[in-house]
Amino acid sequence: MSPVGRPKAEKPKDIRYSIRLDAETEKELENYCVEHNITKGEAIRQGIYLLLGKRK
């Protein structure tokens, strides 16, 4: 019998952060995500990679 459900991710994203943004920053993030067709989480990860000097 085959396993049920989705296959396990190679690098699961199971760590969560909660941040607070002002309305202007939230709108800019939303516009960026729509323009680049990415999720907010992916945009924030890209920002972290920029801070760390790594490329994805």
WOTA-V168659 format. One record per pair of residues at least 4 apart in sequence whose ideal C-beta (glycine too) atoms are under 7 Angstrom apart, sorted by the first residue. I is the first residue (numbers start at 1). GAP is how many residues later the second one is. D is the distance in Angstrom with one decimal. If there is no record, write none. Layout:
((I GAP D) (I GAP D))
//
This chain:
((21 4 4.4) (21 5 4.6) (23 4 6.3) (24 4 6.5) (25 4 6.3) (26 4 6.3) (27 4 6.3) (28 4 6.3) (29 4 6.4) (29 11 6.0) (29 14 6.3) (30 4 6.5) (31 4 6.1) (32 4 6.1) (32 11 5.9) (33 5 5.4) (33 6 6.5) (33 7 5.6) (33 10 5.4) (38 4 4.3) (38 5 5.6) (40 4 6.3) (41 4 6.4) (42 4 6.4) (43 4 6.6) (44 4 6.6) (45 4 6.5) (46 4 6.5) (46 10 6.6) (47 4 6.6) (48 4 6.3) (49 5 4.7) (49 6 6.5) (49 7 5.2))
//
